[in-house]
Amino acid sequence: DVKVTQSSRYLVKRTGEKVFLECVQDMDHENMFWYRQDPGLGLRLIYFSYDVKMKEKGDIPEGYSVSREKKERFSLILESASTNQTSMYLCASSLAGDNEQFFGPGTRLTVL
Amino acid sequence: ILNVEQSPQSLHVQEGDSTNFTCSFPSSNFYALHWYRWETAKSPEALFVMTLNGDEKKKGRISATLNTKEGYSYLYIKGSQPEDSATYLCAPEEDSSYKLIFGSGTRLLVRP
């Protein structure tokens, strides 16, 4: 059974803190993605990676960075969290050349 | 970037009702159209991937059609059940892209 896991379901941080959101997939997928979802908006792509150590900016990369040191793990980093980064964060993965994406359960981040 | 619209934004129906909702997208550079179902507290799950104009896909009581020339897809649910309550997301895929562009979803609530 395919699986994408995210390190936390709920997270509360303070403004200015450095935040790490971790995502791990066990399907040997090449592609991994980070999205955020806000009320009334679709999933918006923050960053994606199509190989180890490779990363590409998505549509809303400002305020975020990512790390992909191993194929199975894709980390989203908020260098200095701000209240407008309060959101639901979803990680997904897919095989190279196949855009059916498999999603994790999401992390609801609140920045106070 | 594709502009994806889903309507209605939310829908409340009675158990046993049939229902449908729409995803519209620009038809240029179209490659594929994905439908996902996202239940509360769970991960989004892929329902269908459609690529050809006139495609119809079916999974149990749920079916979808695709019109790539006019840029829309319909999702139908026959005889809605409470377990169908979820947000239904569509995501067109542009040619030569890793990325899916998600609509904001239709939130369906089926009352027993």
Interface residues (C-beta under 8 A of the other chain):
Chain A: V4 N31 Y35 G40 L41 G42 L43 R44 L45 F48 Y50 E56 G58 D59 L90 N99 E100 Q101 F102 F103 G104 P105 G106
Chain B: I1 V4 Q9 A32 H34 Y36 A41 K42 S43 P44 E45 A46 V49 L89 A91 E93 Y98 K99 L100 I101 F102 G103 S104 G105
